[in-house]
Amino acid sequence: MPTLLVSFGTRPEAIKMAPVVLELHRRGLFRVVTCLTGQHREMLDQVITAFALPVDHDLNVMREAQSLTHITTAVLQGFERLLEAESPDMVLVHGDTTTTFATALAAFYRQIPVAHVEAGLRTDTLYNPYPEEANRRLTDRLAEILWAPTGAARDALLAEGVAPENILVTGNTVIDALLATAGGSAPAFDSRVDEALSRPGPKVLVTVHRRESWGVPMQSIARAIKHACADLPQATFVFPIHLNPVVRETFRGILGEVPGVVFTEPLPYQPFVHLMKAVDLIITDSGGIQEEGPTLGKPVLVMRDTTERPEGISAGTARLVGTDSETIRRAIVELLTDETVYRSMATAINPYGDGHASKRIADHLEHHFGLRDLPAEAFVPEMPELR
């Protein structure tokens, strides 16, 4: 029985790898070993509990005010010992975190094949997003199997010289996790979320945390929300604020006294999904939410200068608004006051997945290891050509 070692270290990785791990366990054809690096802690542990994910190892690398160098070296050292002890036939990683790159590098050093979930996303701007763009490119160079979520991601890999037979378009596993969670009963929200959702008027979900947004861009985003609240006094902005002290200090300093803004602690995944279902609009700098929002029929304003997910922009489910305060304010006001514009985004085609990405990945692994005769079928989304 082949051994697969699955690594993840942050909340987004765990959400997107959970359907893959659970599908592989369900089939029972592989020995599946899971390892947390603990690059995140509290937010990661919430996801492990929500999906009842089996965890075999925990490197627990997180430190206060940790640097990228610390995360990289701690994961490398931890995985060196772990790979020797477990002797996996393949290592599975996800996305673009420092855990992802360091795990792939540790496996490469021991000449163990790497399979990369969510491969091929590109902004072609090395420092935006930072350090994710570099992490993903480097991981793709080290990977033997590349599971691209979309055709555009596959095209990016082909343009870089990856052999076509090493790539499978799967759709994004985050849609698998989202649909499974959204289909369940809504959990009880905490009192602050309940109070915010009970207010009259439109509701806006805000998530901002990315490292490249720190400083002036983040201050500009905060001012845009403040000005939008003045323009739309009936609107409520629900803001589960990231645990990072830089994020908290910036937004609480500018928005702490604004009546239209309701801060909450970061929500576990299940309540967060149902909060996305309950709001009218999402504004974010997150990557995954650019995929999740359209699946739930929610327009998404992406507060970044670039995105590695251009499919949503082309399909009209998301709009790239940058970090300029006035541009963001105008976009929020337009969507919440112009029903035609709102409807065109809310009903646009979602290009990111159909809820079966993890099954395609499991099929591909079975075929790769000679456990299945038929090759895995690729995901073919219904969407317009990229502009």
C-alpha positions, -999 to +999 in steps of 0.1 A: +000+000+000+016+033-011+022+059+016+011+095+010+023+122+034+000+152+034+013+185+048-005+217+057+003+245+081-024+273+078-061+276+080-066+279+042-044+249+035-063+228+059-097+238+045-086+230+010-067+198+018-095+184+041-116+170+012-086+153-003-075+137+030-110+125+037-116+111+002-083+092+003-091+078+038-126+068+025-112+048-004-086+030+017-061+023-010-033+044+005-016+048+038-023+085+045-001+103+069-010+139+078+014+165+093+006+199+106+034+223+107+015+247+129+025+278+109-009+290+122-022+277+155-056+287+168-071+293+133-057+260+120-069+240+150-105+253+143-104+237+109-090+204+121-119+202+145-146+213+120-136+186+095-126+159+121-093+156+102-070+129+114-036+143+124-005+121+128+022+146+134+024+183+145+057+202+141+042+231+161+066+256+146+047+288+153+065+314+174+055+349+185+064+375+158+077+346+137+097+355+106+096+337+072+131+325+078+120+309+111+090+291+094+112+279+065+140+265+086+118+250+113+097+232+087+128+220+068+143+206+100+111+190+112+103+174+079+139+160+075+132+138+106+096+130+096+104+119+061+131+096+074+107+081+099+077+077+075+094+070+042+065+082+021+061+073-016+048+108-023+044+141-005+012+162-011+013+200-005-011+228-012-010+263-026+015+290-018+024+292+019+058+290+034+049+256+047+041+245+012+075+255-002+096+243+027+078+209+027+084+205-010+120+214-006+125+189+022+110+162+000+132+172-029+163+169-008+154+133-001+143+127-037+107+120-028+081+130-054+059+160-047+023+165-058+010+201-057-027+208-052-037+242-066-007+245-089-001+271-116-018+303-102+003+333-112+003+371-109+037+373-126+047+399-100+072+383-077+064+404-047+026+405-050+013+386-033+043+383-010+057+357-003+030+336-019+039+342-056+074+330-051+064+301-029+040+288-055+064+291-084+092+274-065+069+246-054+057+240-090+093+237-101+098+209-075+066+190-081+062+159-102+024+160-103+006+194-106-031+196-100-042+229-116-076+242-105-084+259-138-074+258-175-057+292-171-035+277-143-027+248-166-018+272-194+006+290-171+024+257-162+026+247-199+041+281-207+068+275-181+077+242-197+059+217-175+051+185-194+014+182-202+012+146-188+022+159-154-008+183-151-044+176-144-071+203-142-092+194-112-113+224-101-104+238-067-108+217-036-121+247-017-154+244-036-156+208-023-152+220+012-175+249+008-204+230-007-202+203+019-202+229+047-228+252+032-252+224+026-255+217+064-275+235+090-264+270+100-246+270+133-253+294+161-234+327+156-219+346+185-238+375+198-220+402+179-226+384+145-262+378+154-266+415+163-250+426+131-271+404+109-303+415+126-298+451+116-318+466+087-300+473+054-273+456+034-246+435+050-209+435+039-184+409+049-148+422+052-116+401+054-082+417+051-049+403+063-023+400+035+013+410+043+016+432+012-014+452+024+003+462+057+009+498+062-004+525+038-025+501+016-043+487+047-049+522+061-064+532+027-087+502+028-098+512+063-106+547+052-126+534+022-148+514+046-152+544+069-163+566+040-186+540+026-203+538+060-209+576+058-224+572+023-245+542+033-256+547+070-280+516+068-252+493+058-234+470+082-198+459+077-191+426+096-154+422+101-139+390+116-106+406+123-074+386+118-053+378+148-022+395+135-014+426+157-006+448+126-040+441+111-058+447+144-041+479+153-047+494+118-084+487+115-094+492+151-075+525+151-094+538+121-128+520+123-131+514+161-157+542+166-176+538+133-212+526+141-216+507+109-186+484+115-189+453+137-157+436+147-157+399+157-129+374+164-119+351+136-148+326+130-144+289+128-149+276+092-185+265+095-199+297+109-178+317+084-193+299+055-228+305+067-219+342+073-208+344+037-243+330+028-260+356+049-243+388+036-249+407+004-214+416-006-178+405+002-148+427+002-115+409+007-078+405-001-081+367+004-074+343-024-098+315-014-127+339-008-124+350-045-135+314-053-159+308-024-180+340-028-191+334-064-200+298-055-225+313-030-237+340-055-220+368-037-202+396-056-166+399-044-145+431-045-108+421-044-088+448-026-054+440-042-035+453-072-030+419-087-047+385-084-035+350-092-072+341-099-081+361-130-109+337-140-134+353-116-125+388-129-131+377-165-163+358-156-176+389-138-180+372-104-153+394-089-138+429-095-102+439-088-104+473-071-069+477-057-062+495-024-071+531-034-096+544-009-118+563-033-119+534-058-130+509-032-156+533-017-172+539-051-173+502-059-190+494-026-216+521-030-223+512-066-230+475-058-252+483-029-273+509-047-274+497-083-295+465-086-286+459-122-248+460-115-253+438-084-273+412-102-248+409-131-221+399-106-242+378-083-255+356-112-223+353-132-208+319-140-185+305-113-153+292-130-137+276-100-151+242-094-180+217-092-174+201-059-155+170-073-119+181-073-109+158-045-123+128-063-103+137-094-072+140-073-078+106-057-085+090-092-053+105-105-033+091-076-048+057-080-039+057-117-004+070-110+003+042-086-013+015-108-044+010-087-069+022-114-070+014-151-089+045-162-071+079-160-088+107-141-111+130-160-102+167-161-125+195-149-139+216-177-157+247-164-184+266-183-169+301-186-161+327-211-126+332-225-102+352-203-101+389-214 
